[in-house]
Amino acid sequence: MRKKLLCLLLWVPYFGFAQTPSTALLGTKTLYIPKQTKFTPVPNGYKAVYINFVGRHGARHLTKDVKLSYAYAVISKADSLNVLTTAGKTLKQLILNLGKEEENHVASISQSGANELKGIAERMFTNQKNVFTSGNQVLVSTTKKGRTKESAEAFLAGLKAKSAPLSQNITFNYADDDHLRFYDFSKTYDEFKENGNWKIAYQKLARAKKLNDIASRFAQKFLKPNYLAKLSQTDKINFLEDVYGFYTILNAVSAEIKAVGLTKKDLNFKAYFTPADLAALNTLGNAEDFLKKAPGLNSNGIQVRVAAPLLADFINTTDAYLKNKPVIADLRFAHAETIAPFAALMGVHGAAEATNNILTFEQVWKAENIIPFSANIQWIVYQNQSGGDHLVKFLLNEKEVAINGLSTKTFPYYSWTAVRNHYIKRLKALNLGLQDNMHEYLLKLK
């Protein structure tokens, strides 16, 4: 049933809540837009022969039922005690409206997400058509999460729309979590997320952005003073962040909103935020992602090194293609927590720079550019048709990107030999070899 629904969704147009890319402050919930459409010509004598790809799942619904949120618990309790303001009663209805839309969709990708992935696949096929006309196999890998499998299905729908015979040449590798959810297996990384020094930097930024003031002002809109006094500052921040999360998901689920007969007014969470509040909350959300999943304060920190199994997998699968061509495209579907550290570990310029001043981190890293919905990294391998040597081009969200510490005279095309040597040295510095047990590496990572 889910597959049939997904296929139907691919054909429904956007409406209603469509975002304005230049002004929307949505961080990792930014809808995907390709960053480049015209590309540097391929050097004479070379043609694309293989694609190594990893992508984040498409635009999605909430990852848990609204009735399980802290905000709903607070609002419901206050309502039962008759201590909601008029705005509080309206907010409760907005949350219930969102719950109506989200019913049976929680943790799944949305129509917008399916369209994003279908578009990426269609452009990939158009730009690298000869890769997919060889008749060889395509390997699709996902994590254990349903939304990555749904994303793979949407992506494949885009490829199959361009070339129906591809349907016969696809194999699946489900729940490849050592490579794609590597962050789940490192106790050291878990400790970093919970108690790492990134929290000091985050609190510094939170003070600068006056998060406590925003949270207090926000809660006052909905809760009467006698109840508000019982909430801690942490409670108020959690309440604020939940409602902000409701607001930021709306663009991703616009088709589903219309499908249940709701309008923008029925879900107008934005009305309760000032433009300054939205800007501050966006910056803080992006900062947390930057510090916990990206270069943060240390481009060689645990939050980057944890992605080493995926880098090793990219090298191994590229080697395998060059040796015996088992597949002509490795397509992986994962999460923002996969893409951000991988881009940093690769040294992608603009995605790998740390900061020593959290107040200005947005000068070196922007979530909407690196890990929006459907974010992706592509290694496209080109073969010299006469000499046999290979070049590789790197794309981040379909934009040609440079690799820090790696030189080339033919940018954006790099010698595969130089790329391979560069990354093997990177892995060796992390005490990881290409044939090592990746699960053991994660378990022992310090």
URKA-V359288 format. One record per pair of residues at least 12 apart in sequence whose C-alpha atoms are under 8 Angstrom apart, sorted by the first residue. I is the first residue (numbers start at 1). GAP is how many residues later the second one is. Records with the same first field share a line. If there is no record, write none. Layout:
BEGIN
I = GAP ; GAP
END
This chain:
BEGIN
3 = 147 ; 150
6 = 105 ; 108 ; 144 ; 148
7 = 147 ; 150
9 = 102 ; 105
10 = 101 ; 104 ; 105 ; 108 ; 144
12 = 99 ; 243
13 = 242
14 = 98 ; 240 ; 241
15 = 239 ; 240
16 = 238 ; 239 ; 242 ; 247 ; 248
17 = 233 ; 234 ; 237 ; 247
18 = 233 ; 236
19 = 12 ; 232
25 = 253 ; 254 ; 257
26 = 222 ; 256 ; 342
27 = 255 ; 258 ; 259 ; 339 ; 340 ; 341 ; 345
28 = 258 ; 308 ; 339 ; 340 ; 343 ; 344 ; 345
29 = 30 ; 219 ; 220 ; 223 ; 339 ; 343 ; 344
30 = 338 ; 342 ; 343
31 = 28 ; 81 ; 220 ; 221 ; 341 ; 342 ; 343
32 = 27 ; 84 ; 340 ; 341 ; 342 ; 343
33 = 364
34 = 86 ; 363 ; 364 ; 365
35 = 362 ; 363 ; 364
36 = 362 ; 363 ; 364
37 = 361 ; 362
39 = 361
40 = 372
43 = 367
45 = 339 ; 340 ; 341
46 = 336 ; 337 ; 338 ; 339
47 = 335 ; 336 ; 337 ; 338
48 = 80 ; 82 ; 83 ; 332 ; 333 ; 334 ; 335
49 = 81 ; 82 ; 279 ; 331 ; 332 ; 333 ; 334
50 = 81 ; 268 ; 271 ; 278 ; 279 ; 330 ; 331 ; 332
51 = 80 ; 277 ; 278 ; 279 ; 327 ; 328 ; 329 ; 330
52 = 262 ; 265 ; 266 ; 277 ; 278 ; 279 ; 326 ; 327 ; 328
53 = 276 ; 277 ; 278 ; 279 ; 323 ; 324 ; 325 ; 326
54 = 277 ; 278 ; 279 ; 280 ; 285 ; 322 ; 323 ; 324
55 = 276 ; 277 ; 278 ; 279 ; 280 ; 284 ; 319 ; 320 ; 321 ; 322
56 = 92 ; 277 ; 278 ; 279 ; 280 ; 282 ; 283 ; 315 ; 317 ; 318 ; 319 ; 320
57 = 52 ; 56 ; 90 ; 91 ; 94 ; 276 ; 277 ; 278 ; 316 ; 317 ; 318
58 = 51 ; 52 ; 54 ; 55 ; 56 ; 58 ; 59 ; 89 ; 93 ; 315 ; 316
59 = 50 ; 51 ; 52 ; 53 ; 54 ; 55 ; 57 ; 193 ; 194 ; 314 ; 315
60 = 47 ; 48 ; 49 ; 50 ; 52 ; 53 ; 87 ; 189 ; 192 ; 193 ; 313
61 = 41 ; 44 ; 45 ; 46 ; 47 ; 48 ; 49 ; 188 ; 191 ; 192
62 = 40 ; 44 ; 45 ; 46 ; 187
63 = 43 ; 44 ; 45
64 = 42 ; 43
65 = 34 ; 37 ; 38 ; 41
66 = 29 ; 30 ; 32 ; 33
67 = 32
69 = 173
70 = 168 ; 169 ; 172
71 = 167 ; 168 ; 169 ; 171 ; 172
72 = 20 ; 23
74 = 165
75 = 13 ; 17
76 = 16
78 = 145 ; 149
83 = 140 ; 141 ; 143 ; 144
84 = 138 ; 139 ; 140
85 = 136 ; 137 ; 138 ; 139
86 = 136
87 = 134 ; 135
88 = 133 ; 134 ; 135
89 = 133
91 = 131 ; 178
94 = 172 ; 173 ; 174 ; 175
95 = 172
97 = 165 ; 169 ; 170
98 = 148 ; 169
100 = 160
101 = 155 ; 156 ; 159
107 = 39 ; 40
108 = 38 ; 39 ; 42
109 = 38 ; 41 ; 42
110 = 142 ; 143 ; 146
111 = 142 ; 144 ; 145
112 = 140 ; 141 ; 142 ; 143
113 = 38 ; 139 ; 260 ; 261
114 = 37 ; 40 ; 41
115 = 39
116 = 258
117 = 34 ; 37 ; 38 ; 41 ; 257
118 = 36 ; 37 ; 38 ; 39 ; 40 ; 41
119 = 36 ; 39
120 = 35 ; 38
121 = 34 ; 35 ; 37 ; 38
122 = 36 ; 37 ; 39 ; 40
125 = 34 ; 37
131 = 197 ; 198
132 = 34 ; 196
135 = 31 ; 34
136 = 33 ; 190 ; 191 ; 192
137 = 32 ; 33 ; 34 ; 189 ; 190 ; 191 ; 192
138 = 31 ; 32 ; 33 ; 189 ; 190 ; 191 ; 192 ; 193
139 = 31 ; 32 ; 33 ; 34 ; 188 ; 190 ; 191 ; 192
140 = 12 ; 30 ; 31 ; 32 ; 33 ; 190 ; 191 ; 192 ; 193
141 = 31 ; 32 ; 33 ; 34 ; 35 ; 189 ; 190 ; 191 ; 192
142 = 31 ; 32 ; 33 ; 34 ; 35 ; 38 ; 190 ; 191 ; 192
143 = 31 ; 32 ; 33 ; 34 ; 37 ; 38 ; 190 ; 191
144 = 30 ; 31 ; 32 ; 33
145 = 30
148 = 185 ; 186 ; 187
149 = 25 ; 184
151 = 182
152 = 180 ; 181
178 = 131 ; 260 ; 261
179 = 128 ; 130 ; 131 ; 134 ; 259
180 = 130 ; 152 ; 153 ; 154 ; 155 ; 158
181 = 153 ; 154 ; 156 ; 157
182 = 124 ; 125 ; 127 ; 156 ; 260
183 = 123 ; 124 ; 154 ; 155
185 = 254 ; 257 ; 258
186 = 120 ; 256 ; 257 ; 258 ; 259
187 = 256
188 = 114 ; 257 ; 258
189 = 113 ; 114 ; 117
192 = 100 ; 110 ; 111
193 = 99
198 = 93 ; 94 ; 98 ; 99
201 = 157
202 = 82 ; 85 ; 86 ; 89 ; 156
204 = 154 ; 155
205 = 79 ; 153 ; 154
206 = 78
208 = 151
209 = 71
211 = 26 ; 69 ; 70
212 = 21 ; 25
214 = 63
215 = 18 ; 21 ; 22 ; 24 ; 25
216 = 17 ; 20 ; 21
218 = 22 ; 54 ; 55
219 = 17 ; 20 ; 21
243 = 26
244 = 25 ; 37
246 = 23
247 = 21 ; 22 ; 23
283 = 79
286 = 80 ; 81
287 = 71 ; 74
289 = 78
290 = 75 ; 77
293 = 44 ; 47 ; 48
294 = 46 ; 47 ; 50 ; 57 ; 58
295 = 46 ; 49 ; 56 ; 57 ; 58 ; 59 ; 60
296 = 57 ; 58 ; 59
297 = 57 ; 58 ; 59
298 = 56 ; 57
299 = 45 ; 46 ; 53 ; 54 ; 55
300 = 45
302 = 144
303 = 38
304 = 37 ; 38 ; 40 ; 41
305 = 36 ; 40 ; 125
306 = 35 ; 136 ; 139
307 = 31 ; 34 ; 35 ; 38
308 = 34 ; 37 ; 119 ; 122 ; 124
309 = 129
310 = 32
311 = 31 ; 34 ; 35 ; 112
312 = 115 ; 121 ; 122
313 = 121
315 = 105 ; 119
316 = 118
317 = 13
336 = 35 ; 36 ; 37 ; 39
339 = 32 ; 36 ; 37 ; 38
340 = 30 ; 31
343 = 34
346 = 57 ; 77
347 = 56 ; 57 ; 58
348 = 53 ; 54 ; 55 ; 56
349 = 52 ; 53 ; 54 ; 55
350 = 14 ; 15
351 = 13 ; 14 ; 19
353 = 12
369 = 28
370 = 26 ; 27
375 = 21 ; 22
376 = 19 ; 20 ; 21 ; 22
377 = 17 ; 18 ; 19 ; 20 ; 21
378 = 15 ; 16 ; 17 ; 18 ; 20
379 = 13 ; 14 ; 15 ; 16
380 = 12 ; 13 ; 14
381 = 12 ; 35
390 = 25 ; 26 ; 27
391 = 22 ; 23 ; 24 ; 25
392 = 21 ; 22 ; 23 ; 24 ; 27
393 = 19 ; 20 ; 21
394 = 18 ; 19
400 = 12
406 = 12 ; 13 ; 16
END
